[in-house]
Every structure is written in C-alpha cells, then in structure tokens.
Amino acid sequence: MRGIKIVTIGGGSSYTPELVEGFIRRYEELPVRELWLVDVPAGEKKLQTVGALAKRMVEKAGVPIDIHLTLDRRKALKDADFVTTQIRVGQLDARILDEKIPLKYGVIGQETNGPGGLFKGLRTIPVIMDICKDMEELCPDAWLINFTNPAGMVTEAVLRYTNRRKVIGLCNVPIGMRMGVATILGVDQSRVSITFAGLNHMVYGTGVYLDGENVTAQVIDKLCDEQSGITMQNILDLGWDKDFIKALGILPCPYHRYYYQTKTMLEHELEEAQKGGTRAEVVKQVEAELFALYEDPDLAIKPPQLEKRGGAYYSEAACDLIHSIYNDKRDIQPVNVRNNGAIASIPDDSAVEVNCVITKEGPIPMAVGDLPVAVRGLVQQIKSFERVAAEAAVTGDYHLALLAMTINPLVPSDAIAKQLLDDMLEAHKEHLPQFFKPVT
C-alpha cells in the first residue's frame, strides 16, 4: 500500500508540531507515509527547526512517516493526496502593520476583521491561486485544506476564481466554542454538539445539544451568569450583556465582540498598543519562545506552550478532517464550503461555514434554512465584503479594494476608508504586486 502523501505549505509554522502529533495519533487509520513541509526562503530557518522536531517526534513515536523539507513547492506537490496551507504572506511583520495602521484612524486593527482582514486577504489570495494552479498540474485529485486566514475569503476566492472544487476552509473557532460549552456544562465535549451556521469568524451556534437534547436556552443562561465561558487566547473576553445574549438567543463566537462591542474593543486595542504592543507583537514574542523550545534536541513532543497561540487546535481540526475524508467517516464537522443552499439567504455559489457530513467525496453541507433575522443582515454584509475583497485581490483593482474597505462594518466612513486603503497599500507594497503593475 502506497500510503498517503500530505504536503503542508507554510511548514515552518509554529503550529506544525500539532499537525505532526495529530498524524502520529491517527496513524493506524490514517497511514501517512510522506509529509512534505514546504516554506519560502524567508522562512527557511523556521522550517529547518520545525522539521527537525517533526523528525524527532516521528522517531520517538515509532511510526514510518518520512518527513521531507523543501523550498520547492512544485517538487513537493507532485502526486499529493492532501495539501494543507498555513501561510502568512509578509510574516508577522505584515500582521503588525495590519493591526497598527487602522488604530491611527480610530479603527479596530485585527488580523482577520476590518482593514487588517482585508489586507491579509489581498496579500494571501494571489499566492493561494498560484498554489491552486500548481495543484491542477501536479496533483489534480488532491484535496486543498486551507487554514490560512482569512479562511472564508480565501475559500470564496478559490471557489469563484479557480477550477478547484476540492477545497475546504478550516477554522478552530467552532472547536473552541464546543469546548467552551462543554466547560460551561461541566461535561466531556464528546457529549456536546452545536449547529453552526454563518461565515468564517462570523459563525453562530444556532442550536446546542447535550446527548442529543436541545440545551440552547440553558447554555445562554449560563453564558449570562459567567464571564463568557467561550474564549480565545487572541481576543479579549469582556463577557456579554445578559439582556443582549438572552435577546439574541443563539451563541455568538468570540469574534463577534468586534461587531457588538466595537467601542470597548477599540479602546482596549489602543491601550494595549501603547502599553505592550499589538496582539501581533505579543505573538511574535510567544513564537520566539516556542522556537527556542523547538530547537532543544531533546524535545520530541508538541510542547504544551503551543496552546498560548490563538490558533491552537487548527491542526487538530485538519487531522480530523483528513482522517474523515480518507476513511469515509460520515461524521459531522463545521467547515467552510460552497453553500449549495445550506443557508437560504446566502448565494449558493458562495463560501459559508456550516456543519457538513464528511465523506470520501468531501463535505456535504447540512441545510439550516435561514439565519435568524437579527443576525442575517450582519452576515450578508460581511459576505458582500468578502466577495468584493476577493475580486479586488484577484484583479488588483483599486476601486474594488476601496469599495470593500468602505462596506466593511468596522470602517466608519468612505473618507477614512480611502485614507486607510492608501496608507496600507503603501505599507504592504512589496506583497501587493497586483496593485502596482508597471505602466506599459
């Protein structure tokens, strides 16, 4: 048996040990024979460090997974079965700019929401499109499992502007929400299921079940009584107003704080930026500490400190997804896929984040009907933003980028949108060649 070939683009990421751990634990049912870790020259040192740790982990576990490290993406992609992407174009320095520049204009600076999310998409989508082109030639039957942010916008772009249909966007937010609910209820998470519906970082839990029994109202009550119970390392937990949550009647995700608690979140960001730096600067420090650990030749496991990163459990989600596709598990997982009528008020050809039955043919979205009227408009506004932003990323059209910036609900006016756009285009010029085409 040939076994499975998996390629991880962005293999020098600090998250890679979690991915390797996941493949080791599932080896009996998911026989990964080759894992190729790919990165760019700027990430070569990290790739070598993470790759050496991955090899030690595999050796310690006694599983026959061959780890390959390369800067040659095309060489790695040949005959792959699954391709995972976890890239950060411009690395953490670009994220720092995404978070700092908006603050100058009194706008939230966040990696995947508002202006920062727009610019991460503008930098990332062209690179993902190139990866898709290579996959069409070198591994046309492979699944692309993307957990590069903004995952919803990236999935939207791939579905709309490439021929690749075997694409799934992945996020750790639903996992965190399920774990948070299990903690609130004081039960093992295996007993909890949640109906997820919405978009990436704009997903709601429209129904919560314990052993199959609907306990949504009970969880909403407990959310009101406690700080929140559903948190992420990278997002301030302000708790929720009791009356608001009861009125909403469904579970928001941590990212909804940027939309429902905008003023307080902005004040916190401004305070943090003055005091100790933006979240990206904190992450840079956490990452430096992680890589110092990874360099220890005696370390042969995923260190627990990795969970300090806001994206902890991304890789766990990726391993579960690949495992379920390969084994035709037909279990239910929340992923980003083509809507196909799952959410009534979103176009069928757009990417949504919903529960899907995971089969060997890929995810089958589970219909949820329409979203509650109270949240429908916000979700549709973000989808409009993603659609326009994806087109801007592909075409390099300045006016589309301005439109995307202006219609984002976190940007207060067209005038500020234009100032922000011009400032951020200049700051990220190196990674936005589509907007700076030479005049012929």
C-alpha positions as CSV (number, residue, x, y, z in Angstrom):
1,M,0.0,0.0,0.0
2,R,1.4,3.4,-1.1
3,G,0.1,5.2,1.9
4,I,-0.9,8.9,2.0
5,K,1.2,11.8,0.8
6,I,0.5,15.1,2.6
7,V,2.0,18.5,1.7
8,T,1.9,21.3,4.2
9,I,2.6,24.7,2.7
10,G,3.9,27.0,5.4
11,G,5.5,24.0,7.0
12,G,7.8,26.3,9.1
13,S,4.8,27.5,11.1
14,S,4.8,27.1,14.9
15,Y,1.6,25.1,14.5
16,T,3.2,22.3,12.5
17,P,4.1,20.1,15.6
18,E,0.4,19.9,16.4
19,L,-0.2,18.7,12.9
20,V,2.5,16.1,13.2
21,E,1.2,14.9,16.6
22,G,-2.3,14.5,15.0
23,F,-1.0,12.3,12.2
24,I,1.0,10.2,14.7
25,R,-2.0,9.6,16.9
26,R,-4.2,8.6,13.9
27,Y,-1.5,6.6,12.1
28,E,-3.4,3.2,12.3
29,E,-6.4,4.6,10.5
30,L,-4.6,7.3,8.5
31,P,-1.4,5.8,7.2
32,V,0.6,8.9,6.3
33,R,3.8,7.7,4.5
34,E,5.1,11.1,3.4
35,L,4.8,14.5,5.0
36,W,6.3,17.3,2.9
37,L,6.9,20.6,4.8
38,V,7.3,23.5,2.4
39,D,8.2,27.1,3.0
40,V,9.7,30.2,1.4
41,P,13.3,31.3,1.7
42,A,12.4,33.9,4.4
43,G,11.1,31.0,6.5
44,E,13.9,28.5,5.9
45,K,15.4,28.7,9.4
46,K,12.0,28.1,11.0
47,L,11.4,25.2,8.5
48,Q,14.6,23.5,9.5
49,T,13.9,23.9,13.2
50,V,10.3,22.6,13.0
51,G,11.3,19.9,10.5
52,A,14.0,18.6,12.9
53,L,11.4,18.5,15.7
54,A,8.9,16.7,13.4
55,K,11.5,14.1,12.6
56,R,12.2,13.5,16.3
57,M,8.5,13.2,17.1
58,V,8.0,10.6,14.4
59,E,11.1,8.7,15.5
60,K,10.0,8.7,19.2
61,A,6.5,7.5,18.2
62,G,8.0,4.7,16.1
63,V,5.8,5.4,13.0
64,P,7.2,5.2,9.5
65,I,6.3,8.7,8.3
66,D,9.0,10.2,6.0
67,I,9.4,13.9,6.7
68,H,10.7,16.0,3.8
69,L,11.7,19.6,4.0
70,T,11.9,21.8,0.9
71,L,11.6,25.3,-0.5
72,D,10.5,23.9,-3.9
73,R,6.7,23.8,-3.7
74,R,6.3,22.1,-7.1
75,K,8.6,19.3,-6.2
76,A,6.6,18.7,-3.0
77,L,3.1,18.8,-4.7
78,K,3.7,16.0,-7.2
79,D,1.1,13.3,-6.6
80,A,0.0,14.6,-3.3
81,D,-3.2,13.3,-1.8
82,F,-3.9,16.3,0.6
83,V,-2.4,19.8,0.6
84,T,-2.7,21.9,3.7
85,T,-2.0,25.6,3.6
86,Q,-1.0,27.7,6.7
87,I,0.8,30.6,5.2
88,R,1.4,34.2,6.3
89,V,2.4,36.4,3.4
90,G,4.8,39.0,4.8
91,Q,5.1,37.0,8.1
92,L,4.3,38.6,11.5
93,D,5.7,42.0,10.5
94,A,2.9,42.4,8.0
95,R,0.4,41.4,10.6
96,I,1.8,44.1,12.9
97,L,1.1,46.7,10.2
98,D,-2.4,45.3,9.7
99,E,-3.1,45.9,13.4
100,K,-1.2,49.2,13.9
101,I,-2.2,51.3,10.9
102,P,-6.0,51.1,11.5
103,L,-5.6,52.3,15.1
104,K,-4.2,55.6,13.8
105,Y,-7.6,56.2,12.2
106,G,-9.6,55.1,15.3
107,V,-10.5,51.8,13.6
108,I,-10.1,48.3,15.0
109,G,-6.8,46.7,13.9
110,Q,-7.3,42.9,13.8
111,E,-5.8,40.1,11.8
112,T,-8.9,38.9,10.1
113,N,-11.6,41.5,10.7
114,G,-11.9,45.0,9.3
115,P,-9.0,46.6,7.4
116,G,-6.5,44.1,8.7
117,G,-8.6,41.2,7.4
118,L,-9.0,42.9,4.0
119,F,-5.2,43.4,3.6
120,K,-4.4,39.9,4.8
121,G,-6.8,38.7,2.1
122,L,-5.3,40.9,-0.6
123,R,-1.8,39.6,0.1
124,T,-2.8,36.0,0.5
125,I,-5.3,35.2,-2.2
126,P,-2.9,35.6,-5.2
127,V,-0.5,33.2,-3.5
128,I,-3.2,30.6,-2.9
129,M,-4.4,31.0,-6.5
130,D,-0.8,30.1,-7.6
131,I,-0.8,27.1,-5.4
132,C,-4.1,26.0,-7.0
133,K,-2.6,26.3,-10.5
134,D,0.3,24.1,-9.4
135,M,-2.1,21.6,-7.9
136,E,-4.1,21.4,-11.2
137,E,-1.0,20.4,-12.9
138,L,0.8,18.2,-10.3
139,C,-1.9,16.7,-8.1
140,P,-5.3,17.4,-9.7
141,D,-7.1,14.9,-7.4
142,A,-5.7,16.2,-4.1
143,W,-7.8,18.0,-1.5
144,L,-6.8,21.5,-0.6
145,I,-7.4,22.0,3.1
146,N,-6.9,25.7,3.8
147,F,-6.5,27.1,7.3
148,T,-4.7,30.3,6.1
149,N,-6.7,33.3,7.3
150,P,-9.0,34.9,6.3
151,A,-10.2,31.4,5.6
152,G,-13.7,32.3,4.5
153,M,-12.5,34.9,2.0
154,V,-9.7,32.6,0.7
155,T,-12.3,29.8,0.2
156,E,-14.6,32.2,-1.6
157,A,-11.8,33.2,-4.0
158,V,-10.8,29.6,-4.7
159,L,-14.4,28.6,-5.4
160,R,-15.1,31.6,-7.6
161,Y,-11.8,32.2,-9.5
162,T,-10.2,28.7,-9.9
163,N,-11.3,25.3,-11.3
164,R,-10.6,23.7,-7.9
165,R,-13.7,22.2,-6.3
166,K,-11.8,20.0,-3.9
167,V,-11.2,22.9,-1.4
168,I,-12.2,23.1,2.2
169,G,-11.6,26.0,4.6
170,L,-11.0,25.3,8.2
171,C,-11.1,27.2,11.4
172,N,-10.6,26.5,15.1
173,V,-13.3,28.8,16.3
174,P,-16.1,26.2,16.3
175,I,-13.8,23.7,18.2
176,G,-13.2,26.4,20.8
177,M,-16.9,27.1,21.1
178,R,-17.7,23.4,21.6
179,M,-15.0,23.1,24.2
180,G,-16.3,26.2,25.9
181,V,-19.9,24.9,26.0
182,A,-18.6,21.6,27.4
183,T,-16.8,23.5,30.2
184,I,-19.9,25.6,30.9
185,L,-22.0,22.5,31.2
186,G,-19.3,20.5,33.1
187,V,-19.3,17.6,30.7
188,D,-17.0,15.9,28.3
189,Q,-17.0,17.6,24.9
190,S,-17.9,14.3,23.2
191,R,-21.4,14.8,24.6
192,V,-21.9,18.2,23.1
193,S,-22.9,19.1,19.6
194,I,-23.6,22.5,18.1
195,T,-25.4,23.5,14.9
196,F,-23.0,26.1,13.3
197,A,-24.1,28.5,10.6
198,G,-22.6,31.7,9.2
199,L,-19.2,32.6,7.9
200,N,-15.7,32.2,9.0
201,H,-15.1,34.3,12.2
202,M,-18.8,35.2,11.8
203,V,-20.3,31.9,12.8
204,Y,-23.2,31.4,15.2
205,G,-24.2,28.4,17.2
206,T,-27.9,28.3,16.4
207,G,-28.6,25.1,18.4
208,V,-26.7,23.5,21.3
209,Y,-27.3,19.8,22.2
210,L,-26.2,17.6,25.1
211,D,-26.6,13.9,24.4
212,G,-29.0,14.9,21.6
213,E,-31.2,17.1,23.8
214,N,-31.6,20.8,23.0
215,V,-30.0,22.8,25.8
216,T,-29.6,26.1,23.9
217,A,-31.6,28.1,26.5
218,Q,-29.7,26.6,29.4
219,V,-26.3,27.4,27.8
220,I,-27.5,31.0,27.1
221,D,-28.5,31.4,30.7
222,K,-25.1,30.1,31.9
223,L,-23.3,32.5,29.4
224,C,-25.1,35.3,31.2
225,D,-24.1,34.2,34.6
226,E,-20.4,33.7,33.9
227,Q,-17.7,35.7,32.2
228,S,-18.5,34.1,28.9
229,G,-17.1,30.5,29.0
230,I,-16.2,30.7,25.3
231,T,-12.9,32.4,24.8
232,M,-9.8,32.6,22.6
233,Q,-6.3,33.4,23.5
234,N,-6.2,36.3,21.0
235,I,-9.5,38.0,21.8
236,L,-10.3,40.0,25.0
237,D,-13.1,38.3,26.9
238,L,-15.4,41.2,28.0
239,G,-18.3,38.9,28.9
240,W,-21.7,39.6,27.3
241,D,-24.6,41.8,28.4
242,K,-27.1,39.4,30.0
243,D,-30.2,41.0,28.3
244,F,-28.5,41.2,24.9
245,I,-27.5,37.5,24.9
246,K,-31.0,36.5,26.0
247,A,-32.5,38.6,23.2
248,L,-30.1,37.1,20.6
249,G,-31.0,33.6,21.7
250,I,-28.1,31.9,19.9
251,L,-24.4,31.6,20.6
252,P,-22.1,34.3,19.2
253,C,-18.4,33.4,18.5
254,P,-15.6,35.4,20.2
255,Y,-15.0,37.4,17.0
256,H,-18.5,38.9,17.3
257,R,-17.1,41.1,20.0
258,Y,-15.6,43.3,17.3
259,Y,-19.1,44.0,15.9
260,Y,-21.3,44.0,19.1
261,Q,-18.7,45.6,21.4
262,T,-16.7,47.7,18.9
263,K,-16.1,50.8,21.1
264,T,-14.8,48.8,24.1
265,M,-12.6,46.5,21.9
266,L,-11.1,49.5,20.1
267,E,-10.3,51.2,23.5
268,H,-8.6,48.0,24.7
269,E,-6.6,47.8,21.5
270,L,-5.4,51.4,21.7
271,E,-4.5,50.9,25.4
272,E,-2.6,47.6,24.6
273,A,-0.8,49.2,21.7
274,Q,0.5,52.0,23.9
275,K,1.4,49.7,26.8
276,G,2.8,46.5,25.4
277,G,2.2,46.4,21.7
278,T,-0.5,44.9,19.4
279,R,-1.5,41.2,19.5
280,A,0.9,40.5,16.6
281,E,3.8,41.8,18.7
282,V,2.7,39.6,21.6
283,V,2.5,36.6,19.2
284,K,6.0,37.4,17.8
285,Q,7.3,37.0,21.4
286,V,5.3,33.8,22.0
287,E,6.6,32.4,18.7
288,A,10.2,33.3,19.6
289,E,9.8,31.4,22.9
290,L,8.2,28.4,21.0
291,F,11.1,28.2,18.5
292,A,13.6,28.4,21.4
293,L,11.8,25.3,22.8
294,Y,11.7,23.6,19.3
295,E,15.5,23.9,19.0
296,D,16.1,21.7,22.0
297,P,17.4,18.4,20.6
298,D,15.8,16.5,23.5
299,L,12.3,17.8,22.7
300,A,10.4,15.1,20.8
301,I,6.7,16.0,21.6
302,K,4.5,19.0,20.9
303,P,5.1,21.4,23.8
304,P,2.0,22.5,25.8
305,Q,3.1,26.2,25.4
306,L,1.8,26.0,21.8
307,E,-1.8,26.4,23.2
308,K,-0.9,30.0,24.0
309,R,-1.3,30.7,20.3
310,G,-4.7,31.9,19.3
311,G,-4.8,29.3,16.6
312,A,-4.4,26.3,18.9
313,Y,-6.4,23.3,17.6
314,Y,-6.3,24.3,14.0
315,S,-4.1,21.4,13.2
316,E,-6.3,19.1,15.3
317,A,-9.2,20.1,13.1
318,A,-7.2,19.5,10.0
319,C,-6.2,16.0,11.1
320,D,-9.8,15.1,12.0
321,L,-11.0,16.4,8.5
322,I,-8.4,14.4,6.5
323,H,-9.0,11.3,8.7
324,S,-12.7,11.5,8.0
325,I,-12.4,12.1,4.2
326,Y,-9.8,9.2,3.9
327,N,-11.9,6.8,5.9
328,D,-15.4,8.0,4.6
329,K,-16.3,8.5,8.3
330,R,-19.6,10.4,7.5
331,D,-19.3,12.3,10.8
332,I,-20.3,15.9,11.2
333,Q,-17.7,18.7,11.2
334,P,-18.1,22.5,10.7
335,V,-16.1,23.7,7.7
336,N,-16.0,26.4,5.0
337,V,-17.5,25.1,1.8
338,R,-19.7,26.1,-1.1
339,N,-23.1,26.9,0.3
340,N,-25.3,24.9,-2.1
341,G,-28.5,26.1,-0.4
342,A,-27.4,25.3,3.2
343,I,-28.1,28.9,4.3
344,A,-31.1,30.3,2.5
345,S,-30.1,34.0,2.5
346,I,-26.5,33.4,1.1
347,P,-25.9,32.8,-2.6
348,D,-25.5,29.1,-3.4
349,D,-22.1,29.7,-5.0
350,S,-20.6,31.5,-2.0
351,A,-18.5,30.0,0.8
352,V,-20.2,29.6,4.2
353,E,-19.2,28.0,7.5
354,V,-21.7,25.2,8.3
355,N,-21.9,21.7,9.7
356,C,-21.2,19.2,7.0
357,V,-21.3,15.4,6.7
358,I,-17.7,14.5,5.8
359,T,-17.4,11.7,3.2
360,K,-14.7,10.4,0.9
361,E,-16.3,12.6,-1.8
362,G,-15.9,15.6,0.5
363,P,-18.2,17.6,2.8
364,I,-21.9,17.6,2.2
365,P,-23.4,20.8,3.8
366,M,-26.3,20.3,6.2
367,A,-29.2,22.7,5.5
368,V,-30.0,25.1,8.3
369,G,-32.7,27.1,6.4
370,D,-32.4,30.8,7.0
371,L,-30.5,32.6,9.7
372,P,-32.4,34.4,12.4
373,V,-33.4,37.9,11.2
374,A,-31.4,39.6,14.0
375,V,-28.1,38.3,12.6
376,R,-28.9,37.8,8.9
377,G,-28.1,41.3,7.8
378,L,-24.6,41.4,9.5
379,V,-23.7,38.0,7.9
380,Q,-24.9,39.2,4.5
381,Q,-22.9,42.4,4.9
382,I,-19.7,40.5,5.7
383,K,-20.4,38.2,2.8
384,S,-20.7,41.2,0.5
385,F,-17.3,42.5,1.9
386,E,-15.7,39.1,1.3
387,R,-17.0,38.9,-2.3
388,V,-15.8,42.4,-3.3
389,A,-12.5,41.9,-1.4
390,A,-11.8,38.6,-3.2
391,E,-12.4,40.2,-6.6
392,A,-10.1,43.1,-5.6
393,A,-7.4,40.6,-4.6
394,V,-7.6,38.7,-7.9
395,T,-7.8,41.8,-10.2
396,G,-5.7,44.3,-8.3
397,D,-8.5,46.8,-8.9
398,Y,-8.0,49.8,-6.6
399,H,-11.7,50.9,-6.8
400,L,-12.9,47.4,-5.7
401,A,-10.4,47.5,-2.8
402,L,-11.8,50.9,-1.8
403,L,-15.4,49.5,-2.0
404,A,-14.5,46.5,0.1
405,M,-12.9,48.7,2.7
406,T,-15.8,51.1,2.8
407,I,-18.6,48.5,3.1
408,N,-16.9,46.7,6.0
409,P,-18.9,47.5,9.1
410,L,-15.9,48.3,11.2
411,V,-14.8,51.2,8.9
412,P,-16.8,54.3,9.8
413,S,-16.8,56.3,6.5
414,D,-15.7,56.4,2.9
415,A,-13.2,59.1,3.6
416,I,-11.5,57.1,6.4
417,A,-11.7,54.0,4.1
418,K,-9.7,55.8,1.4
419,Q,-7.1,57.1,3.8
420,L,-6.7,53.7,5.3
421,L,-6.5,52.0,1.9
422,D,-3.8,54.3,0.6
423,D,-1.8,54.1,3.8
424,M,-2.0,50.3,3.9
425,L,-1.3,49.8,0.2
426,E,1.9,51.8,0.5
427,A,2.9,49.9,3.7
428,H,2.3,46.5,2.1
429,K,3.5,47.4,-1.4
430,E,6.1,44.6,-1.5
431,H,3.4,41.9,-1.1
432,L,0.7,43.5,-3.4
433,P,2.2,43.4,-6.9
434,Q,-1.3,43.2,-8.5
435,F,-2.0,46.8,-7.3
436,F,1.3,48.2,-8.6
437,K,1.5,46.9,-12.1
438,P,4.2,48.6,-14.3
439,V,2.8,51.1,-16.8
440,T,3.4,49.8,-20.3
